[in-house]
């Protein structure tokens, strides 16, 4: 895998750390800015919505810019948003910086996905995406506990400064490691033909599958804390342990799937998809058993990211007729799941299933994805290539 792909993953790690670290900072942040914790939670929602809207919008605006220039601009905006967030005493300003950071994150990820795909052979897009998402999974491992530790000892603002500093090596890596221009195979289609790719049923199906599986993942991940403390009756320090185990499993899953998602995506989905469903059901049944909870946290992280990353990689293949927007479509599918999952899981939290509700909601979302995948399984058949991909209609 080319070095620039790994350097892009470094920047993705910095951005992912910002997305996940807020979970451990909200109480102190709310107290410092004199707002209720529920109001402070809007910072997470604002980031998620900014990611969903930002991916296609910012990618469309920057589609004719050189990828390196776009990535550096997005990193600069992301860094500036965190510096401003670290020094402000206004919740409204902090909320605005989260939206700006989300737009920068979404734009960076959309362009990075397209750039990484252009840096590798046509049949290695899944491997490249696995490396990029590896940056996100490492952020899950380090971001939440790291942000919590910084917040506990130095205050929540220190975590924002740390993310700003993390952007610097990422920017240097993009500047030194990424070519000034990437091959696009000619001038490429205009924006309208690229948007018309969204009419293709195969692309819509695979984007929907990716959104459903990732909604299950992020929904259960967001509300794992009450499962640890209330259902399993473990102390709050164990929340970080479970999150780290989930992150370690995610890294293992996305790394393993990256080796097969290009040539055997159907095998990955057929093998890991049903196991992912069974795993969420098992967690719903045995969450009160600490040993089962710890083991399943790792297993579900691995299965969720193996399936999820494979589906997002298929979006890049199915959107081959949209060379500058394919990354935006992949990012949009991922972010729609990340935004909708916690909403669905939060509603399930208020049902009779109580703390286990989000876990059962995750199971239901994966079951829906598997049912949708059955009639659309031809999307995963064969080795993709230029001849196998449908041309724009």
N, C-alpha and C positions, 0 to 999 in steps of 0.2 A: 504494500500500500504506500503511495507516494507520501513523502514527509509533509507537504502542505495540507493533506487531509488531516493528519494528526495535529497540526498547528491550528486548523479550524476547530478541531475538537477541544483544544485548550480554551479558545474563546467561548465555545458553547458551554464548557464547564463553568466559566465565570458567570455567564448569564443564567445558567440553571441554578447556580448557588443562590442568586438573588431571588429566583422564583420560589425556591423551597425553604429558604432560611426564615422567612417571615413567620412561619408556623410557631417558632420558638420565641418570637420577639413581641408578639401582639400585646400581652399583658403589660409589660414595662413601657412599651411605646404608647399604649392608651393612657396609662397613668401620667406619663411625661407630657403628653399633649392635651391632657384633661378631656378625653372623650371616652365614651363607653367602649368596652371591648368589642361589642357587636358592631359599633360604628367603625372601629379600627379594622374589623374584618372586611370592610369595603375595599381596603387596599388590595386584598387578594382577588376580590371580584373584578376590580378595575384592571388589574394586571391580566387576568384571564380574558376579559372582553377585549382589551387592547391587543392581545395576541391573536384572537380570532379575526378581528377586523383588520388588524395591521398587516397580516401575512399577504393576502392578495392585493390590498390597496398599495402598500409601500413597494411591493415587488413590481406592480404595474407601473408605478411612477419611476422606478429606478431601472427598468428593464433594459434601457439603452446605455446605461452607465457601464464602464468597465467594472467587472466584479470586484477587483481589488479596491477600487475607489469606493464602491458602494459599501463593502464590508468595513472599511476604515471609517466611513461616515457614520454607519450604524453604531460601531463601537464607540466613537467619539460622543454621540448623542447619549448612549447608554451610560458612559462614564460621567458625563455632565449631569445627567438626571440623578445619579447616586450622590454626587458631590452636593448638589442643591438639596437633596433629601436629607443628607447628613447634617446640614447646618440650619435648616428651617425650623421654626417654632410653630408653623401654621399647618394644621391638618389638611386644609384645602390645597395648599401648595404641595404637600407631600403626596396627596392623592393625584395631583396633576403630574408629578414626577413619575409616579408608578405607571400612569397611562403612557407617558412619553417613553419610559424604559421598555414597556411592553411592545410599543410600536417598533422601537429599535431592535428588540430581541426578535420579534416576528420577521422583520425585514432581513436581519442578519441570517436567521435560520433558513428563510426561503432562498436567499441568494447562495448561502453556503451549501445547501442541498444540491442546487443546480451546479454550482462550481465543483463540488466534490464528484458529482456524476461525470462532469466533463474531464476531470483529471484522470479517470480510470478507464479501462476497457469497457465497451458497452455491456458486457455480461458480468460486470463486477460492481454494479450500482448498489446491490444489497450489502456487499462488504464495506463499501465506502459509507453508506448510511449507518451501518453498525458501529463504525469508528466514531462518527459524529454523535450518535446517541449514547455511545460510551461516555462521552463528556457529560451528558445529562445524568446518567446513572451514577457516575462518580460524584456529581453534585448532590445527588440524593444521599449518598453515603456520608459525604463530608459537610454538605450545606446546612442541613437542619441541626445536627449536633454542634458543628463549628459555629454557626450563628448563635445558637443558644449559649455556648460557652463564652463567646465574646460579649454577648448581651449581659450575661450574669456578672462578668468581672469588670467590663469597661463601658457597659451601656449599649443600647440598641444602635446608637449612631456609629459606634465602632464597627459594627457589622457592615453598615453601608460604606464606610471608608474602605473596609477590606475588599468589598466587591469592586469598588472603583480602582483600587490598586491592582486587582486581578486582571483588569482590562488591559493593563499596560503590556505584559508579556504576550497577551493574545494579539494585540495590535502589532507588536513587533514581529510576531510570527507571521501574520498576514502580510505585512510589508516586505519581509525578507523571503518568505517561502512561497508566496503565490505569484504567478506570472502577471505582468501588467495587463495582459489580455489572454483570453482563453478561446480555443477553437469553438466556433458556433455552427460550423457547416454552412457558411454563407451568411447572407444578411438575415436569414430567418424570416418566419411569417410575421405579419403584423399582429397587433394586439387582438383585433376582432377574431381572426382565425384561431388564435390561441384560446380565447374565451369560448369559442364554439366547441372546443374539445370537451367542455363540460356537458355537452349534450349527449356524449357517448355513454350508453348504458354501462359498458364495462368499467369505465372510469368512475362513474357514479357509484356503482356497486362496491368497488374496492375502497373508495373514499368512505362510504357508509360503514363498511366493515371495520376499517381502521378507527373511525370515530367511536363506534360502539365498544370495541375492545379497550380502547384507551379511556373511554368514559368509565368503564368498569374499574380499570386500574386506578385512576386518579380519584374516583369516588371512594373506593375502599381505603386507599392510602390516606386521604384527607381526614377520615374519621376513625383511624386505627387507634387513636389515643384512648377514647372511651372503652374500646374493646379491651385494651391492656389493663386499664385501671379499674373499670367497673365489672366487666365480665370475667376476666382472668384474675381480678383482685390482686394485681401486682402494683408495686409502687410506681410513681411517676417517672423515676429514672429509667424504668424498663421501657418506656415509650421510645427513648432514643435507641435502646438496644434493638427493639423490633424494627425501627426505621432503618437502622444500619444493616440488619439482616436482609430486609426487603431490598435495600440498595445493592448489597453484595449479590443477591440473587439476580437482580435486574442486570447488573454488569455481566454476570455469567451467562444469562439468557440471551442478551443482545449479541454477545461475542460468539456464542455457539451458533445462534441462528444466522449470523452473518456469513458463516461458512456454507450454508445450504440454501439461503433464501433466494439466491440468483438462479440456480439450476433446479432446485427441488422445492419450490415454495409450497406446492400441494402437499408434499410429505410433511413439511413443518406444520402446516395448518391442520392436516388430518391427524397427526400424532399429538401435537401439543394443545390444540384447541379443546378437544373433549377433556383432556387432563386438567386444563385451566378451569373449565366448568366444574369438574368434580372437586378440584381444590378449593374453590370458593364455597361449595356446598359443605365440604369437610370442615372448613374454618367456621362456617355458620353453626355447625353441629357441635364442634369440639373446641370452640374458642375459650371455654372456661378452663381447659386443661393447659397449663402454662407450657409444658413440653410440646404439645401439639401446636400451640400458637407460635412458638419460636421456630419450629421446623417448617410450618406452613408459610410463615412470613418469607423465608428464603425461597421455598419452592414456588410460591405464587409470584414473587418478584421475577424469578427466572422464566416461568411460563408466560407471564403477562407480557414481558418485554420481548421474548422470543416471537410470540404471535404478533404483537403490536408492531414491532419493527419490520417483520416480514410483510405485513399488510401495507405499511407506509412505503416500503421499497417498491411494492407493486404499483403504487400510485405513480412513482417516477417512471416506471416502464409504460404504464398505460397512457401517461401524458407525454409520450415521446414526441407527439406532434405539436407540443407547446414548449419548446426548448427553454424559453426564458421564464415561463410561468409554472413549470412542473414542480419546482421546489415550493412555490407558494401553495399549490394545490395539496402537496404532501403535508406542508406545515399547517394548512387550514384543517385538514382531516385530523391531525394530531391535536391541534389546539381546540377544535370543537369538542373533542372528547374530554380534554382537560378542563374545559369550562362547564360542559353539561354534566359531567360525572358527579362533581361535588353537589350540584343542585339536586339531582335525582337521589343521591345518597343522603343528603340532608332531609329530604322529604321522607325517606324510609326510616330515618332516625326517630321520627315522631310516630311511627306505627307501633303495633304490639310487639314487634321484634326488638324494639328498643335499640341498645347499642349494637346488636347484631344486624339491624336493618340494613345498613350500608353494605354489609357483606352479602346479604341475600339479594340486594339490588344489583351488586356486581355480578352475581350468578345469573340473574335474569337478563342482564345486558349481554353477557357472553352467550347465553342460550339463544337470544335473538340474533346475534351475529352468526352463530353456527347454522341456524335455520335459514338465514339469508344466504349463507355461503353455499348451501346445498344446490339450489338451482343455478348459482353463478360459479360453480366450481371449475368451469372451463377457463375462467380467468387465470387459474393457477396451473393449467396444463401446459407441458412442453417448456422448452428453453426459449425465453424471449429473444427477439432479435428484430432487425429492421423489417424483415418480411412478415414477422408474426404480429406486428403491431398494426392496429387499424389506423388508416390515415384520416386526417380531419375530414369531417363531412361538410 
